[in-house]
Amino acid sequence: MQNIECLHEISVLSFSVDILFMFLGIIEELVKRHRQIDAVHFVQAFGLSETFPPAPLLKTYVEELKDTIENNGDATATSLKVC
């Protein structure tokens, strides 16, 4: 009986690791697509602040927004889009 419990715990842990890697991939993809605000929402929703601290993501968002404003003379609706 103990072996079955151990196997169940191993399968649950394996599933948890798989889910974590899936979440990390989603966050990395959001960052790659310059959707830091969405990434921060995702990080907060799933408690991944230790792996993806929100401050650097938000700092990158602000820096990209500044660059957009400087280059275009005005922030476009696309650069300010938050979903």
The first five atom37 places (N, CA, C, CB, O) and aatype in JSON, in Angstrom:
{
  "aatype": [12, 5, 2, 9, 6, 4, 10, 8, 6, 9, 15, 19, 10, 15, 13, 15, 19, 3, 9, 10, 13, 12, 13, 10, 7, 9, 9, 6, 6, 10, 19, 11, 1, 8, 1, 5, 9, 3, 0, 19, 8, 13, 19, 5, 0, 13, 7, 10, 15, 6, 16, 13, 14, 14, 0, 14, 10, 10, 11, 16, 18, 19, 6, 6, 10, 11, 3, 16, 9, 6, 2, 2, 7, 3, 0, 16, 0, 16, 15, 10, 11, 19, 4],
  "atom_mask": [
    [1, 1, 1, 1, 1],
    [1, 1, 1, 1, 1],
    [1, 1, 1, 1, 1],
    [1, 1, 1, 1, 1],
    [1, 1, 1, 1, 1],
    [1, 1, 1, 1, 1],
    [1, 1, 1, 1, 1],
    [1, 1, 1, 1, 1],
    [1, 1, 1, 1, 1],
    [1, 1, 1, 1, 1],
    [1, 1, 1, 1, 1],
    [1, 1, 1, 1, 1],
    [1, 1, 1, 1, 1],
    [1, 1, 1, 1, 1],
    [1, 1, 1, 1, 1],
    [1, 1, 1, 1, 1],
    [1, 1, 1, 1, 1],
    [1, 1, 1, 1, 1],
    [1, 1, 1, 1, 1],
    [1, 1, 1, 1, 1],
    [1, 1, 1, 1, 1],
    [1, 1, 1, 1, 1],
    [1, 1, 1, 1, 1],
    [1, 1, 1, 1, 1],
    [1, 1, 1, 0, 1],
    [1, 1, 1, 1, 1],
    [1, 1, 1, 1, 1],
    [1, 1, 1, 1, 1],
    [1, 1, 1, 1, 1],
    [1, 1, 1, 1, 1],
    [1, 1, 1, 1, 1],
    [1, 1, 1, 1, 1],
    [1, 1, 1, 1, 1],
    [1, 1, 1, 1, 1],
    [1, 1, 1, 1, 1],
    [1, 1, 1, 1, 1],
    [1, 1, 1, 1, 1],
    [1, 1, 1, 1, 1],
    [1, 1, 1, 1, 1],
    [1, 1, 1, 1, 1],
    [1, 1, 1, 1, 1],
    [1, 1, 1, 1, 1],
    [1, 1, 1, 1, 1],
    [1, 1, 1, 1, 1],
    [1, 1, 1, 1, 1],
    [1, 1, 1, 1, 1],
    [1, 1, 1, 0, 1],
    [1, 1, 1, 1, 1],
    [1, 1, 1, 1, 1],
    [1, 1, 1, 1, 1],
    [1, 1, 1, 1, 1],
    [1, 1, 1, 1, 1],
    [1, 1, 1, 1, 1],
    [1, 1, 1, 1, 1],
    [1, 1, 1, 1, 1],
    [1, 1, 1, 1, 1],
    [1, 1, 1, 1, 1],
    [1, 1, 1, 1, 1],
    [1, 1, 1, 1, 1],
    [1, 1, 1, 1, 1],
    [1, 1, 1, 1, 1],
    [1, 1, 1, 1, 1],
    [1, 1, 1, 1, 1],
    [1, 1, 1, 1, 1],
    [1, 1, 1, 1, 1],
    [1, 1, 1, 1, 1],
    [1, 1, 1, 1, 1],
    [1, 1, 1, 1, 1],
    [1, 1, 1, 1, 1],
    [1, 1, 1, 1, 1],
    [1, 1, 1, 1, 1],
    [1, 1, 1, 1, 1],
    [1, 1, 1, 0, 1],
    [1, 1, 1, 1, 1],
    [1, 1, 1, 1, 1],
    [1, 1, 1, 1, 1],
    [1, 1, 1, 1, 1],
    [1, 1, 1, 1, 1],
    [1, 1, 1, 1, 1],
    [1, 1, 1, 1, 1],
    [1, 1, 1, 1, 1],
    [1, 1, 1, 1, 1],
    [1, 1, 1, 1, 1]
  ],
  "atom_positions": [
    [[0.82, -1.19, 0.0], [0.0, 0.0, 0.0], [0.87, 1.25, 0.0], [-0.93, 0.0, 1.2], [0.53, 2.25, -0.64]],
    [[1.98, 1.19, 0.73], [2.88, 2.33, 0.82], [3.49, 2.65, -0.55], [3.98, 2.06, 1.85], [3.68, 3.82, -0.88]],
    [[3.8, 1.62, -1.33], [4.36, 1.82, -2.67], [3.38, 2.56, -3.57], [4.74, 0.48, -3.3], [3.78, 3.41, -4.36]],
    [[2.1, 2.24, -3.45], [1.08, 2.91, -4.27], [1.0, 4.38, -3.89], [-0.3, 2.23, -4.1], [0.88, 5.25, -4.76]],
    [[1.06, 4.67, -2.6], [1.03, 6.06, -2.14], [2.25, 6.82, -2.65], [0.97, 6.12, -0.61], [2.13, 7.98, -3.06]],
    [[3.4, 6.19, -2.64], [4.62, 6.82, -3.14], [4.51, 7.09, -4.64], [5.85, 5.94, -2.85], [4.9, 8.16, -5.11]],
    [[4.0, 6.13, -5.38], [3.82, 6.32, -6.82], [2.85, 7.45, -7.11], [3.33, 5.02, -7.47], [3.06, 8.24, -8.03]],
    [[1.79, 7.53, -6.31], [0.82, 8.62, -6.49], [1.48, 9.97, -6.23], [-0.4, 8.43, -5.56], [1.29, 10.92, -6.99]],
    [[2.27, 10.06, -5.15], [2.96, 11.31, -4.84], [3.94, 11.68, -5.94], [3.69, 11.19, -3.51], [4.06, 12.86, -6.29]],
    [[4.63, 10.71, -6.49], [5.58, 10.97, -7.58], [4.84, 11.48, -8.81], [6.38, 9.69, -7.93], [5.31, 12.41, -9.46]],
    [[3.71, 10.88, -9.13], [2.96, 11.33, -10.31], [2.42, 12.74, -10.11], [1.82, 10.36, -10.62], [2.39, 13.53, -11.05]],
    [[1.98, 13.06, -8.89], [1.49, 14.41, -8.6], [2.63, 15.42, -8.71], [0.85, 14.47, -7.18], [2.45, 16.49, -9.29]],
    [[3.8, 15.08, -8.17], [4.95, 15.97, -8.27], [5.38, 16.16, -9.71], [6.11, 15.43, -7.44], [5.71, 17.27, -10.13]],
    [[5.37, 15.09, -10.47], [5.73, 15.17, -11.88], [4.77, 16.07, -12.63], [5.75, 13.77, -12.51], [5.19, 16.89, -13.46]],
    [[3.49, 15.93, -12.35], [2.47, 16.78, -12.98], [2.7, 18.23, -12.58], [1.04, 16.32, -12.58], [2.57, 19.13, -13.41]],
    [[3.02, 18.48, -11.31], [3.26, 19.83, -10.83], [4.45, 20.47, -11.54], [3.5, 19.82, -9.31], [4.4, 21.64, -11.92]],
    [[5.5, 19.7, -11.73], [6.69, 20.2, -12.43], [6.34, 20.52, -13.88], [7.84, 19.17, -12.37], [6.76, 21.54, -14.42]],
    [[5.56, 19.64, -14.52], [5.14, 19.88, -15.9], [4.33, 21.17, -16.01], [4.33, 18.7, -16.42], [4.53, 21.96, -16.94]],
    [[3.41, 21.39, -15.07], [2.59, 22.6, -15.07], [3.47, 23.83, -14.86], [1.5, 22.52, -13.98], [3.28, 24.84, -15.52]],
    [[4.42, 23.74, -13.94], [5.31, 24.86, -13.69], [6.08, 25.23, -14.95], [6.29, 24.53, -12.55], [6.18, 26.41, -15.29]],
    [[6.63, 24.24, -15.64], [7.36, 24.52, -16.88], [6.45, 25.11, -17.95], [8.02, 23.25, -17.41], [6.89, 25.96, -18.72]],
    [[5.2, 24.67, -17.99], [4.25, 25.24, -18.94], [4.01, 26.72, -18.61], [2.9, 24.46, -18.91], [4.01, 27.56, -19.51]],
    [[3.82, 27.03, -17.32], [3.61, 28.43, -16.91], [4.83, 29.28, -17.24], [3.3, 28.51, -15.41], [4.7, 30.4, -17.72]],
    [[6.01, 28.74, -16.98], [7.24, 29.49, -17.27], [7.34, 29.78, -18.76], [8.48, 28.71, -16.79], [7.75, 30.87, -19.16]],
    [[6.98, 28.81, -19.58], [7.0, 29.01, -21.03], [6.02, 30.09, -21.46], [0.0, 0.0, 0.0], [6.32, 30.89, -22.34]],
    [[4.85, 30.1, -20.86], [3.85, 31.12, -21.18], [4.36, 32.51, -20.8], [2.52, 30.83, -20.47], [4.23, 33.45, -21.58]],
    [[4.94, 32.62, -19.62], [5.45, 33.92, -19.17], [6.59, 34.38, -20.07], [5.94, 33.84, -17.71], [6.64, 35.55, -20.46]],
    [[7.49, 33.48, -20.41], [8.61, 33.84, -21.3], [8.09, 34.3, -22.66], [9.57, 32.65, -21.47], [8.63, 35.24, -23.24]],
    [[7.06, 33.65, -23.16], [6.48, 34.03, -24.45], [5.83, 35.42, -24.36], [5.44, 32.98, -24.9], [5.95, 36.22, -25.29]],
    [[5.14, 35.69, -23.28], [4.54, 37.02, -23.1], [5.61, 38.1, -23.07], [3.7, 37.07, -21.8], [5.46, 39.15, -23.7]],
    [[6.7, 37.85, -22.35], [7.8, 38.82, -22.28], [8.42, 39.01, -23.66], [8.87, 38.35, -21.27], [8.71, 40.13, -24.06]],
    [[8.62, 37.91, -24.38], [9.2, 37.99, -25.72], [8.33, 38.82, -26.66], [9.39, 36.58, -26.3], [8.84, 39.49, -27.56]],
    [[7.02, 38.78, -26.44], [6.08, 39.55, -27.28], [5.81, 40.95, -26.72], [4.77, 38.79, -27.41], [4.87, 41.62, -27.15]],
    [[6.63, 41.37, -25.77], [6.54, 42.7, -25.17], [5.21, 42.91, -24.46], [6.73, 43.77, -26.23], [4.64, 44.0, -24.52]],
    [[4.72, 41.89, -23.81], [3.46, 41.97, -23.06], [3.74, 41.75, -21.58], [2.42, 40.92, -23.59], [3.22, 40.84, -20.94]],
    [[4.6, 42.65, -21.06], [5.04, 42.52, -19.67], [3.89, 42.65, -18.67], [6.09, 43.57, -19.37], [3.88, 41.96, -17.65]],
    [[2.92, 43.51, -18.95], [1.8, 43.68, -18.02], [1.02, 42.37, -17.91], [0.87, 44.83, -18.49], [0.66, 41.95, -16.81]],
    [[0.76, 41.73, -19.04], [0.08, 40.43, -19.01], [0.92, 39.4, -18.26], [-0.21, 39.94, -20.45], [0.38, 38.58, -17.52]],
    [[2.23, 39.45, -18.46], [3.12, 38.52, -17.77], [3.05, 38.74, -16.26], [4.58, 38.69, -18.27], [3.03, 37.77, -15.49]],
    [[3.01, 40.0, -15.82], [2.92, 40.3, -14.39], [1.6, 39.78, -13.83], [3.06, 41.82, -14.13], [1.58, 39.21, -12.74]],
    [[0.51, 39.96, -14.55], [-0.78, 39.43, -14.1], [-0.7, 37.92, -13.93], [-1.9, 39.8, -15.1], [-1.18, 37.37, -12.94]],
    [[-0.09, 37.26, -14.89], [0.05, 35.8, -14.85], [0.91, 35.38, -13.67], [0.64, 35.28, -16.16], [0.58, 34.44, -12.95]],
    [[2.04, 36.07, -13.49], [2.96, 35.78, -12.38], [2.23, 35.89, -11.05], [4.18, 36.73, -12.41], [2.35, 35.01, -10.19]],
    [[1.49, 36.96, -10.88], [0.78, 37.18, -9.62], [-0.32, 36.14, -9.43], [0.18, 38.59, -9.59], [-0.5, 35.64, -8.32]],
    [[-1.04, 35.82, -10.48], [-2.16, 34.87, -10.38], [-1.69, 33.49, -9.94], [-2.89, 34.76, -11.71], [-2.41, 32.78, -9.23]],
    [[-0.48, 33.1, -10.35], [-0.01, 31.75, -10.05], [1.13, 31.73, -9.03], [0.44, 31.08, -11.31], [1.78, 30.7, -8.84]],
    [[1.37, 32.86, -8.37], [2.35, 32.9, -7.29], [3.77, 32.58, -7.73], [0.0, 0.0, 0.0], [4.49, 31.86, -7.05]],
    [[4.17, 33.11, -8.87], [5.5, 32.82, -9.41], [6.45, 34.02, -9.27], [5.39, 32.42, -10.88], [7.39, 34.17, -10.05]],
    [[6.2, 34.87, -8.27], [6.99, 36.09, -8.09], [8.46, 35.82, -7.81], [6.41, 36.9, -6.97], [9.32, 36.64, -8.15]],
    [[8.76, 34.69, -7.19], [10.17, 34.39, -6.91], [10.92, 34.05, -8.19], [10.27, 33.22, -5.92], [12.1, 34.4, -8.33]],
    [[10.26, 33.37, -9.1], [10.9, 32.99, -10.36], [10.93, 34.16, -11.34], [10.17, 31.81, -10.98], [11.92, 34.37, -12.04]],
    [[9.85, 34.92, -11.39], [9.73, 36.08, -12.28], [9.33, 37.29, -11.43], [8.68, 35.82, -13.42], [8.14, 37.61, -11.34]],
    [[10.3, 37.97, -10.82], [9.96, 39.15, -10.03], [9.26, 40.2, -10.9], [11.23, 39.75, -9.37], [9.73, 40.51, -11.99]],
    [[8.15, 40.75, -10.43], [7.39, 41.71, -11.23], [8.13, 43.02, -11.5], [6.08, 42.02, -10.54], [7.95, 43.62, -12.56]],
    [[8.96, 43.47, -10.57], [9.63, 44.77, -10.73], [10.43, 44.88, -12.03], [10.55, 45.03, -9.54], [10.26, 45.87, -12.75]],
    [[11.3, 43.93, -12.36], [12.04, 44.05, -13.62], [11.13, 44.01, -14.85], [13.07, 42.92, -13.71], [11.4, 44.68, -15.85]],
    [[10.06, 43.23, -14.78], [9.12, 43.19, -15.9], [8.46, 44.55, -16.09], [8.04, 42.11, -15.68], [8.33, 45.04, -17.22]],
    [[8.05, 45.16, -14.99], [7.41, 46.48, -15.07], [8.41, 47.55, -15.51], [6.79, 46.85, -13.72], [8.05, 48.47, -16.25]],
    [[9.64, 47.44, -15.05], [10.68, 48.39, -15.46], [10.91, 48.31, -16.97], [12.0, 48.12, -14.71], [11.03, 49.34, -17.64]],
    [[10.96, 47.1, -17.5], [11.12, 46.92, -18.94], [9.94, 47.53, -19.69], [11.26, 45.44, -19.29], [10.12, 48.16, -20.73]],
    [[8.73, 47.33, -19.16], [7.54, 47.9, -19.79], [7.64, 49.43, -19.86], [6.27, 47.49, -19.01], [7.37, 50.02, -20.9]],
    [[8.03, 50.05, -18.75], [8.14, 51.51, -18.71], [9.22, 51.99, -19.68], [8.45, 52.0, -17.28], [9.02, 52.98, -20.39]],
    [[10.36, 51.29, -19.72], [11.44, 51.68, -20.64], [10.99, 51.57, -22.1], [12.68, 50.8, -20.41], [11.28, 52.46, -22.9]],
    [[10.28, 50.49, -22.44], [9.8, 50.34, -23.81], [8.75, 51.39, -24.15], [9.21, 48.94, -24.02], [8.7, 51.88, -25.28]],
    [[7.92, 51.75, -23.18], [6.93, 52.79, -23.39], [7.6, 54.13, -23.63], [5.98, 52.87, -22.2], [7.19, 54.89, -24.51]],
    [[8.63, 54.44, -22.84], [9.39, 55.68, -23.04], [10.0, 55.72, -24.44], [10.5, 55.82, -21.98], [9.93, 56.74, -25.12]],
    [[10.6, 54.6, -24.86], [11.2, 54.54, -26.2], [10.14, 54.77, -27.27], [11.89, 53.18, -26.43], [10.39, 55.48, -28.25]],
    [[8.99, 54.18, -27.1], [7.91, 54.35, -28.07], [7.5, 55.82, -28.16], [6.7, 53.48, -27.69], [7.31, 56.35, -29.25]],
    [[7.36, 56.46, -27.01], [6.96, 57.87, -26.98], [8.04, 58.73, -27.63], [6.69, 58.34, -25.54], [7.73, 59.63, -28.41]],
    [[9.3, 58.47, -27.31], [10.4, 59.25, -27.88], [10.5, 59.07, -29.39], [11.72, 58.87, -27.23], [10.75, 60.03, -30.11]],
    [[10.3, 57.85, -29.87], [10.44, 57.57, -31.3], [9.23, 58.02, -32.12], [10.66, 56.09, -31.5], [9.38, 58.43, -33.27]],
    [[8.06, 57.95, -31.54], [6.85, 58.3, -32.28], [6.34, 59.69, -31.94], [5.76, 57.28, -31.99], [5.44, 60.2, -32.61]],
    [[6.89, 60.31, -30.92], [6.41, 61.61, -30.5], [5.14, 61.52, -29.68], [0.0, 0.0, 0.0], [4.71, 62.5, -29.07]],
    [[4.53, 60.35, -29.66], [3.3, 60.14, -28.9], [3.12, 58.64, -28.73], [2.05, 60.79, -29.62], [3.54, 57.85, -29.57]],
    [[2.5, 58.26, -27.65], [2.26, 56.84, -27.42], [1.04, 56.42, -28.23], [2.05, 56.53, -25.9], [-0.02, 57.03, -28.15]],
    [[1.22, 55.39, -29.01], [0.1, 54.89, -29.8], [-0.78, 54.0, -28.96], [0.59, 54.13, -31.04], [-0.36, 53.53, -27.9]],
    [[-1.98, 53.75, -29.41], [-2.9, 52.9, -28.68], [-2.34, 51.48, -28.54], [-4.25, 52.86, -29.39], [-2.6, 50.8, -27.55]],
    [[-1.56, 51.05, -29.54], [-1.01, 49.7, -29.5], [0.06, 49.59, -28.4], [-0.41, 49.32, -30.86], [0.13, 48.58, -27.71]],
    [[0.87, 50.62, -28.25], [1.94, 50.55, -27.26], [1.4, 50.61, -25.83], [2.93, 51.67, -27.48], [2.06, 50.17, -24.9]],
    [[0.2, 51.14, -25.67], [-0.38, 51.26, -24.33], [-1.37, 50.15, -24.03], [-1.05, 52.59, -24.18], [-1.96, 50.12, -22.95]],
    [[-1.57, 49.25, -24.98], [-2.58, 48.21, -24.83], [-2.26, 47.3, -23.66], [-2.7, 47.39, -26.11], [-1.16, 46.78, -23.54]],
    [[-3.24, 47.14, -22.81], [-3.14, 46.22, -21.69], [-4.36, 45.33, -21.74], [-3.03, 46.98, -20.3], [-5.49, 45.81, -21.73]],
    [[-4.12, 44.02, -21.8], [-5.25, 43.07, -21.86], [-5.46, 42.42, -20.54], [-5.02, 42.0, -22.91], [-6.35, 41.6, -20.39]]
  ]
}
